[in-house]
Amino acid sequence: MAAKRLTGIFQDGSSAFVPVNPRTVIRWTHGTQLTLKLALYSPGGEPIDLRSDGSMALTLSVRQHAVSEYTVPELLTLAGVVPAGGESNQAEFVIPSTAMQQYQPGRYFYGILAFYRGEYDYVVPVSPFLVAPSTRLLP
């Protein structure tokens, strides 16, 4: 099982300064499991406590095209889970080995949305999601 670390920026209006570029390319091998570990910060760099306010929902969506409109069908949608241990500003998304079996390896796009107090915000903007062919040998 592979893991990839991501940084998300929740636009809470506290500052216009963004300490990092939250766009991260994900490379995933078809047929393997991948855990994405998201650390969420305010634009000023302060960690967002996901445990103290359980009303924030995080969703990872994979699409065929690089658009953020909700009219484009999603190929894969996963909810973020805040693990019991670890940092309070972190959430995990587990892409199972069986995900997207019906799709060919190639270039897709993903984004991570936060839903908080009735508003949506891309904490990881639409970014490349590259799917490599499986390295497993067929029987």
The 8 nearest C-alpha neighbors of each residue, nearest first, counted from 0:
[[1, 32, 33, 2, 31, 34, 96, 95],
 [0, 2, 33, 34, 32, 3, 31, 35],
 [1, 3, 34, 33, 35, 0, 4, 36],
 [4, 2, 35, 36, 34, 5, 1, 33],
 [3, 5, 36, 35, 37, 2, 6, 38],
 [6, 4, 37, 36, 38, 7, 3, 23],
 [5, 7, 38, 21, 37, 39, 8, 4],
 [6, 8, 122, 39, 123, 21, 38, 40],
 [7, 9, 122, 40, 41, 39, 42, 10],
 [8, 10, 41, 122, 11, 40, 7, 42],
 [11, 9, 12, 42, 8, 41, 120, 122],
 [10, 12, 13, 9, 41, 42, 14, 8],
 [11, 13, 10, 14, 15, 42, 41, 9],
 [14, 12, 11, 43, 42, 15, 41, 10],
 [15, 13, 16, 43, 42, 12, 17, 11],
 [14, 16, 42, 17, 13, 12, 43, 10],
 [17, 15, 14, 42, 43, 18, 44, 13],
 [16, 18, 42, 19, 43, 15, 44, 20],
 [19, 17, 44, 16, 42, 43, 20, 8],
 [20, 18, 17, 21, 6, 8, 44, 7],
 [19, 21, 22, 18, 17, 23, 6, 7],
 [20, 22, 123, 7, 6, 19, 23, 8],
 [23, 21, 20, 126, 123, 124, 24, 125],
 [24, 22, 21, 126, 25, 5, 127, 123],
 [23, 25, 127, 128, 126, 26, 22, 129],
 [26, 24, 128, 129, 23, 27, 127, 3],
 [27, 25, 129, 130, 128, 24, 28, 131],
 [28, 26, 130, 131, 129, 29, 25, 33],
 [27, 29, 131, 130, 133, 31, 132, 30],
 [28, 30, 133, 132, 31, 131, 130, 27],
 [29, 31, 96, 133, 97, 28, 32, 98],
 [32, 30, 96, 29, 28, 33, 95, 0],
 [33, 31, 96, 95, 0, 94, 1, 34],
 [32, 34, 1, 94, 2, 93, 0, 35],
 [35, 33, 93, 2, 92, 94, 1, 3],
 [34, 36, 3, 92, 91, 2, 4, 93],
 [37, 35, 91, 4, 5, 90, 3, 34],
 [36, 38, 5, 90, 89, 6, 4, 91],
 [39, 37, 89, 6, 88, 7, 5, 36],
 [38, 40, 7, 88, 47, 8, 6, 46],
 [41, 39, 46, 8, 47, 45, 44, 9],
 [40, 42, 9, 43, 45, 44, 8, 10],
 [43, 41, 17, 44, 16, 14, 8, 10],
 [44, 42, 41, 14, 16, 45, 17, 13],
 [43, 45, 41, 42, 40, 18, 46, 17],
 [44, 46, 41, 40, 43, 47, 42, 39],
 [45, 47, 40, 88, 39, 48, 41, 44],
 [48, 46, 40, 88, 39, 49, 41, 45],
 [49, 47, 88, 87, 50, 51, 46, 52],
 [48, 50, 88, 87, 52, 51, 47, 53],
 [51, 49, 52, 48, 53, 87, 81, 88],
 [52, 50, 49, 48, 53, 87, 54, 47],
 [53, 51, 54, 50, 49, 55, 48, 47],
 [52, 54, 55, 50, 51, 49, 56, 48],
 [53, 55, 52, 115, 56, 116, 114, 49],
 [56, 54, 115, 53, 114, 113, 57, 52],
 [55, 57, 114, 113, 54, 58, 115, 79],
 [58, 56, 113, 79, 112, 78, 114, 55],
 [59, 57, 78, 112, 111, 77, 79, 60],
 [58, 60, 111, 77, 76, 110, 78, 112],
 [61, 59, 76, 109, 110, 75, 73, 58],
 [62, 60, 109, 75, 74, 108, 73, 76],
 [63, 61, 73, 108, 74, 64, 107, 109],
 [62, 64, 107, 108, 65, 61, 74, 73],
 [63, 65, 62, 66, 108, 107, 71, 67],
 [66, 64, 108, 125, 67, 63, 62, 126],
 [67, 65, 68, 64, 125, 71, 62, 108],
 [66, 68, 69, 125, 65, 110, 71, 124],
 [69, 67, 70, 66, 71, 65, 72, 64],
 [68, 70, 71, 67, 72, 73, 66, 62],
 [69, 71, 68, 72, 67, 73, 66, 62],
 [72, 70, 69, 68, 73, 62, 66, 64],
 [73, 71, 70, 74, 62, 69, 63, 61],
 [72, 74, 62, 75, 61, 60, 71, 76],
 [75, 73, 62, 61, 72, 76, 99, 63],
 [74, 76, 61, 73, 60, 77, 99, 62],
 [77, 75, 60, 59, 61, 73, 58, 78],
 [78, 76, 59, 58, 79, 92, 60, 75],
 [79, 77, 58, 57, 59, 80, 92, 76],
 [78, 80, 92, 57, 91, 90, 58, 77],
 [79, 81, 90, 91, 82, 78, 92, 57],
 [80, 82, 90, 89, 91, 83, 79, 49],
 [83, 81, 84, 80, 90, 85, 91, 89],
 [84, 82, 81, 85, 87, 86, 50, 80],
 [85, 83, 82, 86, 87, 81, 89, 90],
 [84, 86, 87, 83, 82, 89, 88, 81],
 [85, 87, 88, 89, 84, 38, 82, 48],
 [86, 88, 48, 89, 49, 50, 85, 81],
 [89, 87, 48, 47, 49, 39, 86, 38],
 [90, 88, 38, 37, 87, 86, 39, 81],
 [89, 91, 81, 37, 80, 79, 36, 82],
 [92, 90, 36, 80, 79, 35, 37, 81],
 [91, 93, 35, 79, 34, 94, 77, 80],
 [94, 92, 34, 33, 95, 35, 91, 32],
 [93, 95, 33, 32, 34, 92, 98, 96],
 [96, 94, 32, 97, 98, 93, 33, 31],
 [95, 97, 31, 32, 30, 98, 94, 29],
 [96, 98, 95, 100, 30, 99, 31, 32],
 [99, 97, 95, 100, 96, 94, 30, 75],
 [98, 100, 101, 102, 97, 75, 74, 29],
 [101, 99, 102, 98, 97, 30, 29, 103],
 [100, 102, 99, 103, 98, 97, 74, 104],
 [103, 101, 99, 100, 104, 74, 105, 98],
 [102, 104, 105, 101, 100, 132, 130, 99],
 [105, 103, 130, 131, 132, 102, 29, 106],
 [104, 106, 130, 129, 103, 131, 107, 132],
 [107, 105, 129, 128, 130, 127, 108, 104],
 [106, 108, 128, 63, 129, 62, 127, 64],
 [109, 107, 127, 128, 62, 126, 61, 65],
 [110, 108, 61, 125, 60, 126, 128, 62],
 [109, 111, 125, 124, 123, 60, 59, 126],
 [112, 110, 59, 123, 58, 121, 122, 60],
 [113, 111, 121, 58, 120, 57, 122, 119],
 [114, 112, 57, 120, 56, 119, 115, 121],
 [113, 115, 119, 56, 118, 55, 57, 112],
 [114, 116, 55, 118, 117, 113, 54, 119],
 [117, 115, 118, 114, 54, 55, 119, 56],
 [116, 118, 115, 114, 119, 55, 54, 113],
 [119, 117, 115, 114, 116, 120, 113, 55],
 [120, 118, 114, 113, 112, 115, 121, 117],
 [119, 121, 113, 112, 122, 114, 118, 9],
 [120, 122, 112, 124, 123, 111, 113, 110],
 [121, 123, 7, 8, 9, 111, 112, 120],
 [122, 124, 111, 7, 121, 21, 110, 22],
 [125, 123, 110, 121, 22, 126, 122, 111],
 [124, 126, 110, 109, 108, 65, 123, 67],
 [125, 127, 108, 109, 22, 124, 24, 23],
 [128, 126, 108, 24, 107, 129, 109, 25],
 [129, 127, 108, 25, 107, 109, 24, 106],
 [130, 128, 106, 26, 105, 107, 25, 127],
 [129, 131, 104, 27, 105, 28, 26, 29],
 [132, 130, 28, 104, 29, 27, 129, 133],
 [133, 131, 29, 104, 28, 134, 130, 103],
 [132, 134, 29, 135, 28, 30, 131, 31],
 [133, 135, 132, 136, 28, 29, 30, 131],
 [136, 134, 133, 137, 30, 132, 138, 29],
 [135, 137, 138, 134, 133, 132, 30, 29],
 [136, 138, 135, 134, 133, 30, 132, 29],
 [137, 136, 135, 134, 133, 30, 132, 29]]
